[in-house]
Amino acid sequence: MSAASWIRVANGFRLVASSASSLIAKEGANGAASLTRHGVDLANNARTAVKAAGASLPSQLPIKADLNTHTFNEPTNNIVKDDEADLVRKHLEIVTANQTDDSIESDSTVKSEERQTKPEGNEVSEEQPRVETKTTLLQEGSAVPSTRFGRALGFASLGMGLAAGTVTEAASRLVSLGSNSDSIVVNDANAERLAKTLCRMRGAAMKLGQMLSIQDETLLPPQLSRALEQVRQGADAMPLRQLHQQLEKELGKEWRGKFETFEDRPFAAASIGQVHRATIVENGKTKDVVVKVQYPGVADSIESDLRNLKMLVKLSGFAPKGLFIDKVIDVGRDELKVECDYKNEAQNQERLQDLVHACPDLAREKFRIPSVMSTHSTSGVLTTDYCPGGSIDKVAFLEQAERNRIGRNIMRLTLKELFTWRFMQTDPNWGNFLYDVGTGTTYLIDFGSARGYSKSFVDGYLRIVWACANNDTETLMSQSLQLGFLTGEENDIMVEAHKLSGFTLGEPFAAKNEYDFKKSGITGRISKHGSAFLEHRLTPPPEEVYTLHRKLAGAFNICIKLGANIKCRDLLEEIVESHEFEDGQPHPRDMR
């Protein structure tokens, strides 16, 4: 799609969004009619994209708005010349407002089955979700847009859909004569449309949506927070034809011969790839494995995906100023480039496996990491040992002592990853911790987002955590300035919010006795400071914090889900006591 075409779509969307309120206020019903014309004109801009694909469409797109039912009639003519043009047509069908079908026919000869809703209690994780003996398999979804043109068209279609949704919302408010002061762009229908498109696009688009979805909910419009919840649950699965093409590309034409069995339908689908059950023969014995297959085109489309999504999010107003969306996208870009290389993930997994298995405390408490099958892995396919069990947030039926044991050791693991090893798996999804009831073993999976931290950052951050655990305002503020959390120019409101949120975060490590995570309400109290950050924060936090706080929040949430009532201070004291600071400042143990 040409730059001019995309700019035309973006400008059309900007026009609809910015003029809607004034048109309604000044012209009443005539304003609503004008808005409708803008929306239809914007949809007709897609003709340029169609021509670029070598296809043709009717001279006018028959999209007729019904302002009473808030629906739009779909185009009736489908004139196409090739697979890419077919993809164009399907995107145009998706654009029509209030579209509810979760799946479309793929550009292959295989028709996608309607995607089934995952049953409650069988949630999947972000990249390598849980595996159980009895696994719920996903239905085929739409094909992953794998060309630059196809993916650009997906964003253009989303822009047109958002414009149509804005028109409908504006007309609805006119008819209801309501006094709603919320943005007419950031409405429930548009937020839902954004979430569904991210799930359909996969890749960088969906990954950014997942990153936004785990931000403090007070920093996002409530409509967007609700809609992005589904983005965390997983993507559409690839059609079989596309799956087999990927496996042939990565493992060769005789890829099936490398496995004794291979389940074509995945049990989980995430932003970058989907996961299948399989078996291989090793040393004459059958071995259960899981195979993660990367979606086609996602690694090559990171830059264009993020650029297009950034433009849409900014134009729509979905991302508030205090979120610093540019920084979120920069961090997401760096993460995605690493995560799309499964060879790198395999190395991360083997490195953390050595560290975890060599730790006496974690080894004694049966924390394990599965092995990588290098003979069945490439940069686009990752095969690892099968791990029995279910996601760890579903073990509320266990005895309190066992839930406490799991929670305490997850906190121990988190502290060791950051402060001792300086190498952490940063994906907070509960499904990345699998618990086997039969053996009491906790398995750790999915290491695409693992990363290292510099010694200087870890030294400073440990001083901050220790200060928060001891309500030490002076150290907290001085270290926050040194690490870049604050500029020194913040007003009193921001300074106080920063201090109180830090002290709240340090509560588990301040308590001398057991800390009851479930009864503490800690996440809600931290969230109360979100509005102050949103309005008064002058600088984005250090880039390390985007992944680090994601993991810390995940560890806290696991303990809340488990109902853990545990001591944490002694775990931090052990870390601080043995830590060798290299920042030239006195050791905390010498400052007591």
Secondary structure, DSSP 4 states (H G I P E B T S, - for coil): --HHHHHHHHHHHHHHHHHHHHHHHHHTHHHHHHHHHHHHHHHHTHHHHHHHTT----SS----EETTTTEEPPP-----SSHHHHHHHHHHHHHSTT---S----SSSSPPPPPPPPPTT----SSS----SS-PPPPB-PPPP-SHHHHHHHHHHHHHHHHHHHHHHHHHHHHHT----S-SSS-HHHHHHHHHHHHHH-HHHHHHHHHHHTS-GGGS-HHHHHHHHHHHH--PBPPHHHHHHHHHHHH-TTGGGG-SEE-SS-SEE-SSEEEEEEEEEETTEEEEEEEEEEPTTTGGGHHHHHHHHHHHHHHHT-S-GGG-HHHHHHHHHHHHHHHT-HHHHHHHHHHHHHHHHH-HHHHHTTEE-PPB-GGG--SSEEEEE---SEEGGG-TTS-HHHHHHHHHHHHHHHHIIIIII-EE-----GGGEEEETTTTEEEE---TT-EE--HHHHHHHHHHHHHHHTT-HHHHHHHHHHHTS--S---HHHHHHHHHHHHHHTHHHH-SS-EEHHHH-HHHHHHTTHHHHHHH--SPPPHHHHHHHHHHHHHHHHHHHHT-EE--HHHHHHHHHH----SSSPPGGGG-
